[in-house]
Amino acid sequence: MSDSLGTKARERLMERSRFKTWSRVPVRYNDLDPLGHVNNTAMAIYLEEARCGLITPLLKAHSRHLDMVLATTAMDYRLELTYPGEVEVGTMVTRIGGKSFSLAHGVFQAGRCAGTAELVLVCFDLEKRLSVEPPADVRALLESLRGD
């Protein structure tokens, strides 16, 4: 994973207490690989479910042309995930820029951290096909999700 948060901060993403916001995502049978555990690509889907459930409704309420695009993803896989069950994805904002922001996630199953991730997202006008500054209400939501 990149060092945008630094080694100690990345290790702290394994602590449940760091996250204010949580999403529950079911583990699907088709997430499994031939080894019988959840495939690494499913982790990206769990992160997408968490961030889209959190931020997309506000973006869409503001304008049908406003969305976010993923610019960077870095994930650390720490423990295998299993089926059946669910994962809990903790989310926090780590940086808010002019047109982009960074999220950090912790993915937990049965109370144990199975993975962490850092993402950079860009606010994007789908009609103009350009990056844009987030509206004030979106920026306020991002500020409320800021971690320490």
N, C-alpha and C positions, 0 to 999 in steps of 0.2 A: 504494500500500500504506500502511497505517496507520503511524504513527510509534511504535508500541509498543516496537519494538526500537531505533529511532533510525536515522538515515540510514547511518552508518558500519557499524553492526551488520547492517543489511539488505544492504549491499554485500558484507560478509564472507560472506554466505550463498552467494555465487557461488564461494567457495573450497572445493574438495573436502575439503581437510584439516580443515575445521571439523566434519565429520560423523563420528560413531563408528559409526553403524548405517546399513546400506545394503540396499535392496530392488531387485531387477531386475524390470521390468515390460515385457512384450512390447508393441510398437506393433502394433495390429491394422489391417488394411486398412480396416475400417469406422470407424476414427478419423479418416480423411481427410475434408477438406472439398472443395468444388468447385475450390479453388485448388491442390489436390494436396499440401497439407501437413496436418499434424495439426491438427484443429480445437481451438480454445481450450477447449472443454468437456472434451476428453479429458484435459487436465492435471489436472482435479479428480478424475477416475477414477484416474489414476496415483497421486495423493496418497492417495486412499482405500485403494487396494491396499496401499500402503506402511504406513500407520498401522494398518489392520485386521490385516494380517499380523503386525505387531509387538505390538500391545496386546490385541486381541480374544481370542486364545487364553488369556491369563492371566485376563482378566475372566470368560470363560466357564468356566474351570476353577474359579474361585472360587464362582460362583453362576450358574445359568442365567438369573437375573433381572437380573444386573448387566451394564450395557453403557455405552457412551459416546455422547453426542449432540454433533453439531457445532453450535456457537453462532456462530462467526465464521470467515470465510475471507477472506483478502486475498492476491491473487496478482499477481506481476509477470511478464509474458511478455517474455523477453529475446531469444530466437532461435527460429526455426521448427524444429519437429521433423519428421522425415521417416520414411517407410515404405519398405522394411522395416527392421526393427531392433528395438532395445529402448531403454528409458531406465533410468537408475540414479537412484534417489531416495534422497538422504541425509536422515536424520531426526535431530533433536535436540529435547530438551525445553528450553524457555527460561524457563518459570515453572511453579511448582506452588502452587496455592492450596488453600483448604479443600475445595472441591468441584469445582474446575475446574483445568485445566492448559493450557499453551500449547506448541504444537509449531512448529518452523521446518523447512522443507524446501528442498532444492536439487534441481532436476531436471536431469540431465546426459545428453547423448547424444554419443557419440564424443569424450568428454573435455571437452566444452564445456557451460557452464551455459546451459540453455534457459529456465529459469524458477526463481523462488523463491516461497515462500509462508509465511504465518503463519496459524496456526489456533488457535482456542480450543475446547476440548472440555470437556464436563461429564460427570462420572460420574453414571449414571442408573439408578435401580431401575425396571425395566420393569413389575414387579407393582404397586408403590405409585404409579408415575408421578410420582416426585419425584427431584430431584437429591440425591445422597448423597456423603459423604466417601469417597475411595477406600480400600479395605482396605489394611492395612499392606504386604502383598506387592505390590500394585499400585503403591503409593507408592514402594516400594523399587525397582521396575523403572523408574519415571519418574525417580527420583533417579539411577539408573545411566546414563540417557540424557541427563542434563543437559549442555548445552554450556557453553562459556565466554562 
